[in-house]
Amino acid sequence: MNWSLPAERYDEIRSTVADLIEDWGIAVYPFSIWSLLRKMGISTIPYSALPEEDRVSLVEKYPDALTVYPPDFNPRRTTIYYNDGIRDRDRIRFTLSHELGHLILMHPDSDEDIYEREADIFANYFLVPAPLIFEFSSIDYSVVSADFAVSYSCAMSACDRTAKRRHFGPSGHTEYEQRILNACTLEKGGGQLAPV
């Protein structure tokens, strides 16, 4: 199955990430996705808070998370149920960012393969924006994983994307990359990352 997107769609998703960073005042990376979701009015409910029968059913059908949002994509009427039994904070941060991507990108049905791909692209770029790697980190999987508090696989994807961007993209920063640099910085290993 080919999940590649047109270059324009990648740029739209990345520009949407820049909008989100600016609109919600994300000034320091890494950041707490839980704090951001709460600030946006999105409810997050860990599977462990649910009755056992519901928890078992959700884990079976939605191993990582399930997002329930209204037709108008209003964050204040959105709930993300997530599997806190995973016990891997970096994976849960990615999952919550992925679910936020479905909402922000206004996906009408998150089960479509293309929407899953777009939400993955959103989450990866949101957690590890290329301009922050350029300016404050290194295109090295282990370094990016530590600097941005993401899994090794997320760091690999971000580094590969950033290396391609460096070699094949424009020589200067794009408009959305510059907006990200103007809005935030990297505080390696910093920030409140745990659920609050």
PyMOL CGO cylinders between C-alpha atoms (Angstrom):
from pymol import cmd
from pymol.cgo import CYLINDER

trace = [
    CYLINDER, 0.00, 0.00, 0.00, 1.38, 3.40, -0.98, 0.3, 1, 1, 1, 1, 1, 1,
    CYLINDER, 1.38, 3.40, -0.98, 0.80, 5.98, 1.74, 0.3, 1, 1, 1, 1, 1, 1,
    CYLINDER, 0.80, 5.98, 1.74, 2.83, 8.79, 0.22, 0.3, 1, 1, 1, 1, 1, 1,
    CYLINDER, 2.83, 8.79, 0.22, 1.17, 12.18, 0.02, 0.3, 1, 1, 1, 1, 1, 1,
    CYLINDER, 1.17, 12.18, 0.02, 1.61, 15.02, -2.44, 0.3, 1, 1, 1, 1, 1, 1,
    CYLINDER, 1.61, 15.02, -2.44, 4.30, 17.49, -1.36, 0.3, 1, 1, 1, 1, 1, 1,
    CYLINDER, 4.30, 17.49, -1.36, 1.65, 20.19, -0.96, 0.3, 1, 1, 1, 1, 1, 1,
    CYLINDER, 1.65, 20.19, -0.96, -0.20, 18.09, 1.64, 0.3, 1, 1, 1, 1, 1, 1,
    CYLINDER, -0.20, 18.09, 1.64, 2.98, 17.59, 3.67, 0.3, 1, 1, 1, 1, 1, 1,
    CYLINDER, 2.98, 17.59, 3.67, 3.44, 21.37, 3.65, 0.3, 1, 1, 1, 1, 1, 1,
    CYLINDER, 3.44, 21.37, 3.65, -0.20, 21.92, 4.68, 0.3, 1, 1, 1, 1, 1, 1,
    CYLINDER, -0.20, 21.92, 4.68, 0.23, 19.57, 7.64, 0.3, 1, 1, 1, 1, 1, 1,
    CYLINDER, 0.23, 19.57, 7.64, 3.50, 21.20, 8.70, 0.3, 1, 1, 1, 1, 1, 1,
    CYLINDER, 3.50, 21.20, 8.70, 1.98, 24.68, 8.37, 0.3, 1, 1, 1, 1, 1, 1,
    CYLINDER, 1.98, 24.68, 8.37, -0.92, 23.49, 10.54, 0.3, 1, 1, 1, 1, 1, 1,
    CYLINDER, -0.92, 23.49, 10.54, 1.63, 22.39, 13.15, 0.3, 1, 1, 1, 1, 1, 1,
    CYLINDER, 1.63, 22.39, 13.15, 3.18, 25.88, 13.06, 0.3, 1, 1, 1, 1, 1, 1,
    CYLINDER, 3.18, 25.88, 13.06, -0.30, 27.37, 13.54, 0.3, 1, 1, 1, 1, 1, 1,
    CYLINDER, -0.30, 27.37, 13.54, -0.90, 25.14, 16.55, 0.3, 1, 1, 1, 1, 1, 1,
    CYLINDER, -0.90, 25.14, 16.55, 2.47, 26.05, 18.10, 0.3, 1, 1, 1, 1, 1, 1,
    CYLINDER, 2.47, 26.05, 18.10, 1.73, 29.76, 17.69, 0.3, 1, 1, 1, 1, 1, 1,
    CYLINDER, 1.73, 29.76, 17.69, -1.94, 29.61, 18.69, 0.3, 1, 1, 1, 1, 1, 1,
    CYLINDER, -1.94, 29.61, 18.69, -1.33, 27.70, 21.90, 0.3, 1, 1, 1, 1, 1, 1,
    CYLINDER, -1.33, 27.70, 21.90, 1.93, 29.36, 22.94, 0.3, 1, 1, 1, 1, 1, 1,
    CYLINDER, 1.93, 29.36, 22.94, 4.23, 26.37, 22.84, 0.3, 1, 1, 1, 1, 1, 1,
    CYLINDER, 4.23, 26.37, 22.84, 7.52, 28.07, 23.62, 0.3, 1, 1, 1, 1, 1, 1,
    CYLINDER, 7.52, 28.07, 23.62, 9.74, 25.23, 24.80, 0.3, 1, 1, 1, 1, 1, 1,
    CYLINDER, 9.74, 25.23, 24.80, 10.35, 21.73, 23.49, 0.3, 1, 1, 1, 1, 1, 1,
    CYLINDER, 10.35, 21.73, 23.49, 9.81, 19.08, 24.67, 0.3, 1, 1, 1, 1, 1, 1,
    CYLINDER, 9.81, 19.08, 24.67, 6.39, 19.98, 26.07, 0.3, 1, 1, 1, 1, 1, 1,
    CYLINDER, 6.39, 19.98, 26.07, 3.64, 18.20, 27.98, 0.3, 1, 1, 1, 1, 1, 1,
    CYLINDER, 3.64, 18.20, 27.98, 0.98, 16.99, 25.57, 0.3, 1, 1, 1, 1, 1, 1,
    CYLINDER, 0.98, 16.99, 25.57, -1.31, 16.45, 28.58, 0.3, 1, 1, 1, 1, 1, 1,
    CYLINDER, -1.31, 16.45, 28.58, -1.03, 20.11, 29.60, 0.3, 1, 1, 1, 1, 1, 1,
    CYLINDER, -1.03, 20.11, 29.60, -1.67, 21.27, 26.04, 0.3, 1, 1, 1, 1, 1, 1,
    CYLINDER, -1.67, 21.27, 26.04, -4.75, 19.07, 25.62, 0.3, 1, 1, 1, 1, 1, 1,
    CYLINDER, -4.75, 19.07, 25.62, -6.12, 20.31, 28.95, 0.3, 1, 1, 1, 1, 1, 1,
    CYLINDER, -6.12, 20.31, 28.95, -5.48, 23.92, 27.92, 0.3, 1, 1, 1, 1, 1, 1,
    CYLINDER, -5.48, 23.92, 27.92, -7.34, 23.27, 24.65, 0.3, 1, 1, 1, 1, 1, 1,
    CYLINDER, -7.34, 23.27, 24.65, -10.30, 21.85, 26.61, 0.3, 1, 1, 1, 1, 1, 1,
    CYLINDER, -10.30, 21.85, 26.61, -9.81, 18.29, 25.35, 0.3, 1, 1, 1, 1, 1, 1,
    CYLINDER, -9.81, 18.29, 25.35, -10.61, 15.63, 27.95, 0.3, 1, 1, 1, 1, 1, 1,
    CYLINDER, -10.61, 15.63, 27.95, -8.12, 12.79, 28.32, 0.3, 1, 1, 1, 1, 1, 1,
    CYLINDER, -8.12, 12.79, 28.32, -9.22, 9.64, 30.07, 0.3, 1, 1, 1, 1, 1, 1,
    CYLINDER, -9.22, 9.64, 30.07, -6.80, 6.77, 30.68, 0.3, 1, 1, 1, 1, 1, 1,
    CYLINDER, -6.80, 6.77, 30.68, -8.16, 3.32, 30.03, 0.3, 1, 1, 1, 1, 1, 1,
    CYLINDER, -8.16, 3.32, 30.03, -7.37, 2.43, 33.67, 0.3, 1, 1, 1, 1, 1, 1,
    CYLINDER, -7.37, 2.43, 33.67, -10.08, 4.87, 34.81, 0.3, 1, 1, 1, 1, 1, 1,
    CYLINDER, -10.08, 4.87, 34.81, -12.77, 2.88, 33.00, 0.3, 1, 1, 1, 1, 1, 1,
    CYLINDER, -12.77, 2.88, 33.00, -14.70, -0.18, 34.20, 0.3, 1, 1, 1, 1, 1, 1,
    CYLINDER, -14.70, -0.18, 34.20, -12.84, -3.38, 33.40, 0.3, 1, 1, 1, 1, 1, 1,
    CYLINDER, -12.84, -3.38, 33.40, -15.32, -4.53, 30.73, 0.3, 1, 1, 1, 1, 1, 1,
    CYLINDER, -15.32, -4.53, 30.73, -14.98, -1.21, 28.85, 0.3, 1, 1, 1, 1, 1, 1,
    CYLINDER, -14.98, -1.21, 28.85, -11.19, -1.23, 29.24, 0.3, 1, 1, 1, 1, 1, 1,
    CYLINDER, -11.19, -1.23, 29.24, -10.87, -4.75, 27.83, 0.3, 1, 1, 1, 1, 1, 1,
    CYLINDER, -10.87, -4.75, 27.83, -13.13, -3.87, 24.90, 0.3, 1, 1, 1, 1, 1, 1,
    CYLINDER, -13.13, -3.87, 24.90, -11.17, -0.69, 24.10, 0.3, 1, 1, 1, 1, 1, 1,
    CYLINDER, -11.17, -0.69, 24.10, -7.77, -2.40, 24.30, 0.3, 1, 1, 1, 1, 1, 1,
    CYLINDER, -7.77, -2.40, 24.30, -9.02, -5.08, 21.94, 0.3, 1, 1, 1, 1, 1, 1,
    CYLINDER, -9.02, -5.08, 21.94, -10.42, -2.69, 19.34, 0.3, 1, 1, 1, 1, 1, 1,
    CYLINDER, -10.42, -2.69, 19.34, -8.22, 0.38, 19.93, 0.3, 1, 1, 1, 1, 1, 1,
    CYLINDER, -8.22, 0.38, 19.93, -4.91, -0.80, 21.45, 0.3, 1, 1, 1, 1, 1, 1,
    CYLINDER, -4.91, -0.80, 21.45, -3.46, 2.73, 21.75, 0.3, 1, 1, 1, 1, 1, 1,
    CYLINDER, -3.46, 2.73, 21.75, -6.31, 5.25, 21.90, 0.3, 1, 1, 1, 1, 1, 1,
    CYLINDER, -6.31, 5.25, 21.90, -9.77, 6.27, 20.77, 0.3, 1, 1, 1, 1, 1, 1,
    CYLINDER, -9.77, 6.27, 20.77, -10.87, 9.85, 20.15, 0.3, 1, 1, 1, 1, 1, 1,
    CYLINDER, -10.87, 9.85, 20.15, -14.49, 10.91, 20.23, 0.3, 1, 1, 1, 1, 1, 1,
    CYLINDER, -14.49, 10.91, 20.23, -15.12, 14.31, 18.69, 0.3, 1, 1, 1, 1, 1, 1,
    CYLINDER, -15.12, 14.31, 18.69, -18.20, 16.10, 17.40, 0.3, 1, 1, 1, 1, 1, 1,
    CYLINDER, -18.20, 16.10, 17.40, -18.93, 16.80, 13.70, 0.3, 1, 1, 1, 1, 1, 1,
    CYLINDER, -18.93, 16.80, 13.70, -17.80, 20.42, 14.15, 0.3, 1, 1, 1, 1, 1, 1,
    CYLINDER, -17.80, 20.42, 14.15, -14.41, 19.26, 15.55, 0.3, 1, 1, 1, 1, 1, 1,
    CYLINDER, -14.41, 19.26, 15.55, -14.84, 21.37, 18.70, 0.3, 1, 1, 1, 1, 1, 1,
    CYLINDER, -14.84, 21.37, 18.70, -11.93, 20.56, 21.04, 0.3, 1, 1, 1, 1, 1, 1,
    CYLINDER, -11.93, 20.56, 21.04, -14.03, 21.38, 24.12, 0.3, 1, 1, 1, 1, 1, 1,
    CYLINDER, -14.03, 21.38, 24.12, -16.40, 18.56, 23.24, 0.3, 1, 1, 1, 1, 1, 1,
    CYLINDER, -16.40, 18.56, 23.24, -13.62, 16.08, 22.42, 0.3, 1, 1, 1, 1, 1, 1,
    CYLINDER, -13.62, 16.08, 22.42, -12.45, 13.19, 24.58, 0.3, 1, 1, 1, 1, 1, 1,
    CYLINDER, -12.45, 13.19, 24.58, -9.35, 11.08, 24.03, 0.3, 1, 1, 1, 1, 1, 1,
    CYLINDER, -9.35, 11.08, 24.03, -9.34, 7.71, 25.74, 0.3, 1, 1, 1, 1, 1, 1,
    CYLINDER, -9.34, 7.71, 25.74, -5.78, 6.37, 25.84, 0.3, 1, 1, 1, 1, 1, 1,
    CYLINDER, -5.78, 6.37, 25.84, -4.10, 3.16, 26.92, 0.3, 1, 1, 1, 1, 1, 1,
    CYLINDER, -4.10, 3.16, 26.92, -2.02, 4.08, 29.95, 0.3, 1, 1, 1, 1, 1, 1,
    CYLINDER, -2.02, 4.08, 29.95, -1.19, 0.39, 30.38, 0.3, 1, 1, 1, 1, 1, 1,
    CYLINDER, -1.19, 0.39, 30.38, 1.45, 0.79, 27.67, 0.3, 1, 1, 1, 1, 1, 1,
    CYLINDER, 1.45, 0.79, 27.67, 3.81, 2.29, 30.31, 0.3, 1, 1, 1, 1, 1, 1,
    CYLINDER, 3.81, 2.29, 30.31, 5.95, 3.98, 27.66, 0.3, 1, 1, 1, 1, 1, 1,
    CYLINDER, 5.95, 3.98, 27.66, 5.58, 7.74, 28.10, 0.3, 1, 1, 1, 1, 1, 1,
    CYLINDER, 5.58, 7.74, 28.10, 7.12, 8.53, 24.72, 0.3, 1, 1, 1, 1, 1, 1,
    CYLINDER, 7.12, 8.53, 24.72, 4.73, 6.21, 22.88, 0.3, 1, 1, 1, 1, 1, 1,
    CYLINDER, 4.73, 6.21, 22.88, 1.75, 7.66, 24.76, 0.3, 1, 1, 1, 1, 1, 1,
    CYLINDER, 1.75, 7.66, 24.76, 2.89, 11.22, 23.89, 0.3, 1, 1, 1, 1, 1, 1,
    CYLINDER, 2.89, 11.22, 23.89, 3.04, 10.19, 20.23, 0.3, 1, 1, 1, 1, 1, 1,
    CYLINDER, 3.04, 10.19, 20.23, -0.37, 8.51, 20.44, 0.3, 1, 1, 1, 1, 1, 1,
    CYLINDER, -0.37, 8.51, 20.44, -1.98, 11.59, 21.99, 0.3, 1, 1, 1, 1, 1, 1,
    CYLINDER, -1.98, 11.59, 21.99, -0.36, 13.82, 19.36, 0.3, 1, 1, 1, 1, 1, 1,
    CYLINDER, -0.36, 13.82, 19.36, -1.60, 11.45, 16.65, 0.3, 1, 1, 1, 1, 1, 1,
    CYLINDER, -1.60, 11.45, 16.65, -5.15, 11.66, 18.04, 0.3, 1, 1, 1, 1, 1, 1,
    CYLINDER, -5.15, 11.66, 18.04, -4.87, 15.46, 18.22, 0.3, 1, 1, 1, 1, 1, 1,
    CYLINDER, -4.87, 15.46, 18.22, -3.82, 15.35, 14.56, 0.3, 1, 1, 1, 1, 1, 1,
    CYLINDER, -3.82, 15.35, 14.56, -7.09, 13.67, 13.59, 0.3, 1, 1, 1, 1, 1, 1,
    CYLINDER, -7.09, 13.67, 13.59, -9.00, 16.48, 15.31, 0.3, 1, 1, 1, 1, 1, 1,
    CYLINDER, -9.00, 16.48, 15.31, -6.88, 19.39, 14.02, 0.3, 1, 1, 1, 1, 1, 1,
    CYLINDER, -6.88, 19.39, 14.02, -6.79, 18.00, 10.46, 0.3, 1, 1, 1, 1, 1, 1,
    CYLINDER, -6.79, 18.00, 10.46, -10.58, 17.46, 10.66, 0.3, 1, 1, 1, 1, 1, 1,
    CYLINDER, -10.58, 17.46, 10.66, -10.53, 13.84, 9.61, 0.3, 1, 1, 1, 1, 1, 1,
    CYLINDER, -10.53, 13.84, 9.61, -14.12, 12.67, 9.24, 0.3, 1, 1, 1, 1, 1, 1,
    CYLINDER, -14.12, 12.67, 9.24, -13.19, 9.00, 9.79, 0.3, 1, 1, 1, 1, 1, 1,
    CYLINDER, -13.19, 9.00, 9.79, -9.95, 8.18, 11.56, 0.3, 1, 1, 1, 1, 1, 1,
    CYLINDER, -9.95, 8.18, 11.56, -10.05, 4.55, 10.37, 0.3, 1, 1, 1, 1, 1, 1,
    CYLINDER, -10.05, 4.55, 10.37, -9.13, 5.50, 6.78, 0.3, 1, 1, 1, 1, 1, 1,
    CYLINDER, -9.13, 5.50, 6.78, -5.51, 4.57, 5.97, 0.3, 1, 1, 1, 1, 1, 1,
    CYLINDER, -5.51, 4.57, 5.97, -4.72, 7.98, 4.48, 0.3, 1, 1, 1, 1, 1, 1,
    CYLINDER, -4.72, 7.98, 4.48, -5.99, 9.73, 7.61, 0.3, 1, 1, 1, 1, 1, 1,
    CYLINDER, -5.99, 9.73, 7.61, -3.88, 7.45, 9.77, 0.3, 1, 1, 1, 1, 1, 1,
    CYLINDER, -3.88, 7.45, 9.77, -0.83, 8.37, 7.69, 0.3, 1, 1, 1, 1, 1, 1,
    CYLINDER, -0.83, 8.37, 7.69, -1.60, 12.10, 7.93, 0.3, 1, 1, 1, 1, 1, 1,
    CYLINDER, -1.60, 12.10, 7.93, -2.07, 11.86, 11.71, 0.3, 1, 1, 1, 1, 1, 1,
    CYLINDER, -2.07, 11.86, 11.71, 1.30, 10.08, 11.99, 0.3, 1, 1, 1, 1, 1, 1,
    CYLINDER, 1.30, 10.08, 11.99, 2.98, 12.80, 9.92, 0.3, 1, 1, 1, 1, 1, 1,
    CYLINDER, 2.98, 12.80, 9.92, 1.30, 15.47, 12.06, 0.3, 1, 1, 1, 1, 1, 1,
    CYLINDER, 1.30, 15.47, 12.06, 2.37, 13.81, 15.33, 0.3, 1, 1, 1, 1, 1, 1,
    CYLINDER, 2.37, 13.81, 15.33, 5.96, 13.29, 14.23, 0.3, 1, 1, 1, 1, 1, 1,
    CYLINDER, 5.96, 13.29, 14.23, 6.39, 16.86, 13.00, 0.3, 1, 1, 1, 1, 1, 1,
    CYLINDER, 6.39, 16.86, 13.00, 4.55, 18.28, 16.01, 0.3, 1, 1, 1, 1, 1, 1,
    CYLINDER, 4.55, 18.28, 16.01, 6.77, 16.46, 18.51, 0.3, 1, 1, 1, 1, 1, 1,
    CYLINDER, 6.77, 16.46, 18.51, 10.00, 16.99, 16.51, 0.3, 1, 1, 1, 1, 1, 1,
    CYLINDER, 10.00, 16.99, 16.51, 9.85, 19.98, 14.13, 0.3, 1, 1, 1, 1, 1, 1,
    CYLINDER, 9.85, 19.98, 14.13, 12.66, 19.98, 11.57, 0.3, 1, 1, 1, 1, 1, 1,
    CYLINDER, 12.66, 19.98, 11.57, 13.72, 23.61, 12.17, 0.3, 1, 1, 1, 1, 1, 1,
    CYLINDER, 13.72, 23.61, 12.17, 14.37, 22.82, 15.84, 0.3, 1, 1, 1, 1, 1, 1,
    CYLINDER, 14.37, 22.82, 15.84, 16.58, 19.90, 14.82, 0.3, 1, 1, 1, 1, 1, 1,
    CYLINDER, 16.58, 19.90, 14.82, 18.44, 22.22, 12.39, 0.3, 1, 1, 1, 1, 1, 1,
    CYLINDER, 18.44, 22.22, 12.39, 19.01, 24.96, 14.95, 0.3, 1, 1, 1, 1, 1, 1,
    CYLINDER, 19.01, 24.96, 14.95, 19.35, 23.21, 18.31, 0.3, 1, 1, 1, 1, 1, 1,
    CYLINDER, 19.35, 23.21, 18.31, 20.02, 19.50, 17.92, 0.3, 1, 1, 1, 1, 1, 1,
    CYLINDER, 20.02, 19.50, 17.92, 21.67, 17.06, 15.54, 0.3, 1, 1, 1, 1, 1, 1,
    CYLINDER, 21.67, 17.06, 15.54, 20.50, 14.67, 12.84, 0.3, 1, 1, 1, 1, 1, 1,
    CYLINDER, 20.50, 14.67, 12.84, 21.32, 11.71, 15.05, 0.3, 1, 1, 1, 1, 1, 1,
    CYLINDER, 21.32, 11.71, 15.05, 18.64, 9.25, 16.15, 0.3, 1, 1, 1, 1, 1, 1,
    CYLINDER, 18.64, 9.25, 16.15, 19.81, 8.87, 19.75, 0.3, 1, 1, 1, 1, 1, 1,
    CYLINDER, 19.81, 8.87, 19.75, 20.41, 12.58, 20.24, 0.3, 1, 1, 1, 1, 1, 1,
    CYLINDER, 20.41, 12.58, 20.24, 17.00, 13.57, 18.86, 0.3, 1, 1, 1, 1, 1, 1,
    CYLINDER, 17.00, 13.57, 18.86, 15.30, 10.86, 20.93, 0.3, 1, 1, 1, 1, 1, 1,
    CYLINDER, 15.30, 10.86, 20.93, 16.88, 12.29, 24.10, 0.3, 1, 1, 1, 1, 1, 1,
    CYLINDER, 16.88, 12.29, 24.10, 16.56, 15.98, 23.17, 0.3, 1, 1, 1, 1, 1, 1,
    CYLINDER, 16.56, 15.98, 23.17, 12.87, 15.80, 22.24, 0.3, 1, 1, 1, 1, 1, 1,
    CYLINDER, 12.87, 15.80, 22.24, 11.82, 13.01, 24.64, 0.3, 1, 1, 1, 1, 1, 1,
    CYLINDER, 11.82, 13.01, 24.64, 10.47, 10.80, 21.84, 0.3, 1, 1, 1, 1, 1, 1,
    CYLINDER, 10.47, 10.80, 21.84, 10.87, 7.13, 21.03, 0.3, 1, 1, 1, 1, 1, 1,
    CYLINDER, 10.87, 7.13, 21.03, 13.81, 5.96, 18.95, 0.3, 1, 1, 1, 1, 1, 1,
    CYLINDER, 13.81, 5.96, 18.95, 11.50, 5.14, 16.02, 0.3, 1, 1, 1, 1, 1, 1,
    CYLINDER, 11.50, 5.14, 16.02, 9.94, 8.62, 16.15, 0.3, 1, 1, 1, 1, 1, 1,
    CYLINDER, 9.94, 8.62, 16.15, 13.44, 10.12, 16.24, 0.3, 1, 1, 1, 1, 1, 1,
    CYLINDER, 13.44, 10.12, 16.24, 14.49, 7.99, 13.25, 0.3, 1, 1, 1, 1, 1, 1,
    CYLINDER, 14.49, 7.99, 13.25, 11.56, 9.22, 11.21, 0.3, 1, 1, 1, 1, 1, 1,
    CYLINDER, 11.56, 9.22, 11.21, 12.19, 12.85, 12.21, 0.3, 1, 1, 1, 1, 1, 1,
    CYLINDER, 12.19, 12.85, 12.21, 15.92, 12.63, 11.43, 0.3, 1, 1, 1, 1, 1, 1,
    CYLINDER, 15.92, 12.63, 11.43, 15.33, 10.95, 8.06, 0.3, 1, 1, 1, 1, 1, 1,
    CYLINDER, 15.33, 10.95, 8.06, 12.73, 13.59, 7.17, 0.3, 1, 1, 1, 1, 1, 1,
    CYLINDER, 12.73, 13.59, 7.17, 15.04, 16.39, 8.28, 0.3, 1, 1, 1, 1, 1, 1,
    CYLINDER, 15.04, 16.39, 8.28, 18.02, 14.98, 6.35, 0.3, 1, 1, 1, 1, 1, 1,
    CYLINDER, 18.02, 14.98, 6.35, 15.90, 14.79, 3.18, 0.3, 1, 1, 1, 1, 1, 1,
    CYLINDER, 15.90, 14.79, 3.18, 14.70, 18.33, 3.80, 0.3, 1, 1, 1, 1, 1, 1,
    CYLINDER, 14.70, 18.33, 3.80, 18.27, 19.54, 4.23, 0.3, 1, 1, 1, 1, 1, 1,
    CYLINDER, 18.27, 19.54, 4.23, 19.51, 17.86, 1.05, 0.3, 1, 1, 1, 1, 1, 1,
    CYLINDER, 19.51, 17.86, 1.05, 16.54, 18.28, -1.27, 0.3, 1, 1, 1, 1, 1, 1,
    CYLINDER, 16.54, 18.28, -1.27, 14.50, 21.17, 0.13, 0.3, 1, 1, 1, 1, 1, 1,
    CYLINDER, 14.50, 21.17, 0.13, 14.87, 24.92, -0.18, 0.3, 1, 1, 1, 1, 1, 1,
    CYLINDER, 14.87, 24.92, -0.18, 18.14, 26.44, 1.03, 0.3, 1, 1, 1, 1, 1, 1,
    CYLINDER, 18.14, 26.44, 1.03, 16.48, 28.72, 3.58, 0.3, 1, 1, 1, 1, 1, 1,
    CYLINDER, 16.48, 28.72, 3.58, 13.67, 28.18, 6.04, 0.3, 1, 1, 1, 1, 1, 1,
    CYLINDER, 13.67, 28.18, 6.04, 10.15, 27.93, 4.71, 0.3, 1, 1, 1, 1, 1, 1,
    CYLINDER, 10.15, 27.93, 4.71, 7.55, 30.34, 6.04, 0.3, 1, 1, 1, 1, 1, 1,
    CYLINDER, 7.55, 30.34, 6.04, 6.17, 27.78, 8.52, 0.3, 1, 1, 1, 1, 1, 1,
    CYLINDER, 6.17, 27.78, 8.52, 9.67, 26.74, 9.63, 0.3, 1, 1, 1, 1, 1, 1,
    CYLINDER, 9.67, 26.74, 9.63, 10.52, 30.36, 10.41, 0.3, 1, 1, 1, 1, 1, 1,
    CYLINDER, 10.52, 30.36, 10.41, 7.27, 30.73, 12.37, 0.3, 1, 1, 1, 1, 1, 1,
    CYLINDER, 7.27, 30.73, 12.37, 8.20, 27.68, 14.45, 0.3, 1, 1, 1, 1, 1, 1,
    CYLINDER, 8.20, 27.68, 14.45, 11.67, 29.12, 15.14, 0.3, 1, 1, 1, 1, 1, 1,
    CYLINDER, 11.67, 29.12, 15.14, 10.15, 32.47, 16.11, 0.3, 1, 1, 1, 1, 1, 1,
    CYLINDER, 10.15, 32.47, 16.11, 7.72, 30.78, 18.50, 0.3, 1, 1, 1, 1, 1, 1,
    CYLINDER, 7.72, 30.78, 18.50, 9.82, 28.26, 20.38, 0.3, 1, 1, 1, 1, 1, 1,
    CYLINDER, 9.82, 28.26, 20.38, 13.16, 26.79, 21.32, 0.3, 1, 1, 1, 1, 1, 1,
    CYLINDER, 13.16, 26.79, 21.32, 14.54, 23.45, 22.50, 0.3, 1, 1, 1, 1, 1, 1,
    CYLINDER, 14.54, 23.45, 22.50, 15.35, 22.87, 26.16, 0.3, 1, 1, 1, 1, 1, 1,
    CYLINDER, 15.35, 22.87, 26.16, 17.03, 19.50, 25.85, 0.3, 1, 1, 1, 1, 1, 1,
    CYLINDER, 17.03, 19.50, 25.85, 15.36, 16.98, 28.14, 0.3, 1, 1, 1, 1, 1, 1,
    CYLINDER, 15.36, 16.98, 28.14, 13.38, 19.80, 29.78, 0.3, 1, 1, 1, 1, 1, 1,
    CYLINDER, 13.38, 19.80, 29.78, 9.73, 20.49, 30.28, 0.3, 1, 1, 1, 1, 1, 1,
    CYLINDER, 9.73, 20.49, 30.28, 7.02, 18.78, 32.26, 0.3, 1, 1, 1, 1, 1, 1,
    CYLINDER, 7.02, 18.78, 32.26, 6.28, 15.68, 30.24, 0.3, 1, 1, 1, 1, 1, 1,
    CYLINDER, 6.28, 15.68, 30.24, 4.30, 13.49, 32.61, 0.3, 1, 1, 1, 1, 1, 1,
    CYLINDER, 4.30, 13.49, 32.61, 0.52, 13.43, 32.78, 0.3, 1, 1, 1, 1, 1, 1,
    CYLINDER, 0.52, 13.43, 32.78, -0.75, 16.23, 35.00, 0.3, 1, 1, 1, 1, 1, 1,
]
cmd.load_cgo(trace, "trace")
